[in-house]
Structure formats: C-alpha cells, structure tokens
Amino acid sequence: VAQLLSQTNTDGVQSSLLLSLDGALLACSGYTADTDARVLAAIAANLWDTMERCSVNGGGGGNSSSSVGGPSSGVGAGAASSQAPAGLQDMTVVCTNGSLYIAYVSSILLCLYANATVPLGMLRLKAAKLADSLRDPISQITGK
Amino acid sequence: SPIENRAMDSLRRFLESYLSQVDGLSAILLSDRDGVGLMSAAQPECQWAVEAVVKRGLVPGFCQAAEQAGKLGVGPASAFVTNYGQMTIVLLSCQPLVVTLIGQPDCNIGAMTGLLKDRAFSEQLRRLQQVLPQESGDAAGGSGPVRV
C-alpha cells in the first residue's frame, strides 16, 4: 500500500496517508515536515469530522457512495449517478504554505499533503486516480 | 434609516452581481466568525442552502477546523473547499469576516477561491472589516483580506 501511495508523491505532493474515520493511521508514504504522520492523521480526521457534522444536506460518515466526490465534480470515477450523494465527499484545506486534501474512500479517508506549489486541481486529480486504485481493495478488506 | 437601507440594498445587489459572473455560484453569505449573517445573496431556488448553512453552524465549524488546521505546520488556513455532493461550499477566512460561497457540484471552484483577488470584491470586504471589531488570538488567517 505504501508503494502505491508513494506514486502520487511527486511535484510538490509531499505525502499520502490512509486513515480511519477516527484518526488512526493505516498507511503512510512521504514526508510530513515537522508534523508526525500520526498527528497529521489525527488532525485530518478531526477536520473531516468537524466539517462532516456541519453537513448541510445530510451526513453520516461520507454516505453510502464509495466514489470520491460526485460524478460531476471531476474527482474519482465510480458509476454515474443521477442523484448526487449526500454528506461530505471530499474537502481541501488551503493554508498559507501548503494544502491538505481529504476524501472519503470506501469507509476510510485518503489524505494528501502538498506544498504551496501544487495547484488544487492537480491535487484533486492525483487523489482521484489514487482512490480509483484503492477503492476495490479497500472494499474487499472492509466489506463496504 | 432610509440611508442604511439603501446601503444594504446596494451591497446585496453588489453580491448578486457575482452570482451571474461566477459559473455555478448559487449563493454568497457574509458572516462573522460565530456564523451570524451580515449579508447574503442567493438565487431564489438556493435560498434554502443559505438557511441550511446558518442552521447547521457551518461557519463556526469552519473557524474551529481552521484553528486545528493551523497545527499542520504549513501556516494558517485561509480557505476550505468542501464537496457535499449536491453542492460545493467554499469558505474563505477574511478576519473578522467569513465569506461562504455555495455552488453547484460543477461550479468553478478556481473562480470561487480566487474571488478575494477581485479588486471590487476585496474592496467591499475591506470596508466591512473596518467597521467590524477585530478579534484577537485567532489562528485562522490574519488581519485584512486573506488572499487565496
């Protein structure tokens, strides 16, 4: 898994993490600067939980859809659906010197940590491709 | 007073002008960090989304999360882009204001996050910032408009 995650760690994407919804680090690849990867995972899960609880159109841990983002958002593949899923699908945290992208993939969270040189669209695209590769294996493990 | 009403109407019309300029943008909400709305503009069919944002406490949640994000080691958080499936919501930190942009799933996120670079928009925000009390000790963003 770490080797698969490492494929996105290029051109400014510094690390990729898989974590559970409660913040437990499942897999990690890359450089997380001064922040321990476990701390990063905990913060990412906290951010996700905070924004998910404020969901304006229903909630529940990223909803029943296993795709990363909706079909029209350009993030992730999955079968086209005539009705967009409810709840938080993915989120991007834009900071002064970097950004963090978190997405819900088959009951766990995928997190990409990048420096300020990475365009947000490229970050989302890399996450989508990585999620496509991880979705089925994760579904088989988690049974969801 | 009539003068105040005219000023408020003028600001609302100003915000409404951006609803047609930015592709997929359905509503704009200006609020303080506690989520108390100052001004909003929305497409008629999307007014419910503005009310839902206020009711669910999205802005205070964003401020709380932004404070957490400041511990990532990449500087203070200036914006969140959240995809809720049926809508995309961009939250911009502009101490002491928060700008909430509600858009369709296929909205132009780049244009929304870049709204603070629009001279007219940032000038209006600057005027509002000057009349609102500044808060101290916040980790999210800094003083003045935060440019994404």
Chai-1 contact restraints between the chains, C-beta under 6 A:
chainA,res_idxA,chainB,res_idxB,connection_type,confidence,min_distance_angstrom,max_distance_angstrom,comment,restraint_id
A,A33,B,G73,contact,1.0,0.0,6.0,A-B,restraint_1
A,D34,B,G73,contact,1.0,0.0,6.0,A-B,restraint_2
A,T35,B,G73,contact,1.0,0.0,6.0,A-B,restraint_3
A,I43,B,Q68,contact,1.0,0.0,6.0,A-B,restraint_4
A,I43,B,K71,contact,1.0,0.0,6.0,A-B,restraint_5
A,N46,B,Q68,contact,1.0,0.0,6.0,A-B,restraint_6
A,L47,B,A65,contact,1.0,0.0,6.0,A-B,restraint_7
A,L47,B,Q68,contact,1.0,0.0,6.0,A-B,restraint_8
A,T50,B,G61,contact,1.0,0.0,6.0,A-B,restraint_9
A,T50,B,Q64,contact,1.0,0.0,6.0,A-B,restraint_10
A,T50,B,A65,contact,1.0,0.0,6.0,A-B,restraint_11
A,M51,B,A65,contact,1.0,0.0,6.0,A-B,restraint_12
A,M51,B,T82,contact,1.0,0.0,6.0,A-B,restraint_13
A,C54,B,R56,contact,1.0,0.0,6.0,A-B,restraint_14
A,C54,B,G57,contact,1.0,0.0,6.0,A-B,restraint_15
A,C54,B,L58,contact,1.0,0.0,6.0,A-B,restraint_16
A,C54,B,G61,contact,1.0,0.0,6.0,A-B,restraint_17
A,S55,B,Y84,contact,1.0,0.0,6.0,A-B,restraint_18
A,V56,B,A52,contact,1.0,0.0,6.0,A-B,restraint_19
A,V56,B,V53,contact,1.0,0.0,6.0,A-B,restraint_20
A,V56,B,R56,contact,1.0,0.0,6.0,A-B,restraint_21
A,N57,B,Y84,contact,1.0,0.0,6.0,A-B,restraint_22
A,N57,B,Q86,contact,1.0,0.0,6.0,A-B,restraint_23
A,G69,B,N83,contact,1.0,0.0,6.0,A-B,restraint_24
A,G70,B,G85,contact,1.0,0.0,6.0,A-B,restraint_25
A,G70,B,P105,contact,1.0,0.0,6.0,A-B,restraint_26
A,S72,B,P105,contact,1.0,0.0,6.0,A-B,restraint_27
A,S72,B,D106,contact,1.0,0.0,6.0,A-B,restraint_28
A,S73,B,N83,contact,1.0,0.0,6.0,A-B,restraint_29
A,S73,B,P105,contact,1.0,0.0,6.0,A-B,restraint_30
A,A84,B,G85,contact,1.0,0.0,6.0,A-B,restraint_31
A,A84,B,Q86,contact,1.0,0.0,6.0,A-B,restraint_32
A,A84,B,P105,contact,1.0,0.0,6.0,A-B,restraint_33
A,P85,B,G85,contact,1.0,0.0,6.0,A-B,restraint_34
A,A86,B,G85,contact,1.0,0.0,6.0,A-B,restraint_35
A,L88,B,Y84,contact,1.0,0.0,6.0,A-B,restraint_36
A,Q89,B,N83,contact,1.0,0.0,6.0,A-B,restraint_37
A,Q89,B,G85,contact,1.0,0.0,6.0,A-B,restraint_38
A,D90,B,N83,contact,1.0,0.0,6.0,A-B,restraint_39
A,M91,B,T82,contact,1.0,0.0,6.0,A-B,restraint_40
A,T92,B,V81,contact,1.0,0.0,6.0,A-B,restraint_41
A,V93,B,A69,contact,1.0,0.0,6.0,A-B,restraint_42
A,V93,B,A77,contact,1.0,0.0,6.0,A-B,restraint_43
A,V93,B,F80,contact,1.0,0.0,6.0,A-B,restraint_44
A,V94,B,S78,contact,1.0,0.0,6.0,A-B,restraint_45
A,V94,B,A79,contact,1.0,0.0,6.0,A-B,restraint_46
A,V94,B,V148,contact,1.0,0.0,6.0,A-B,restraint_47
A,C95,B,V74,contact,1.0,0.0,6.0,A-B,restraint_48
A,C95,B,G75,contact,1.0,0.0,6.0,A-B,restraint_49
A,C95,B,A77,contact,1.0,0.0,6.0,A-B,restraint_50
A,T96,B,G75,contact,1.0,0.0,6.0,A-B,restraint_51
A,T96,B,P76,contact,1.0,0.0,6.0,A-B,restraint_52
A,N97,B,V74,contact,1.0,0.0,6.0,A-B,restraint_53
A,N97,B,G75,contact,1.0,0.0,6.0,A-B,restraint_54
A,G98,B,V74,contact,1.0,0.0,6.0,A-B,restraint_55
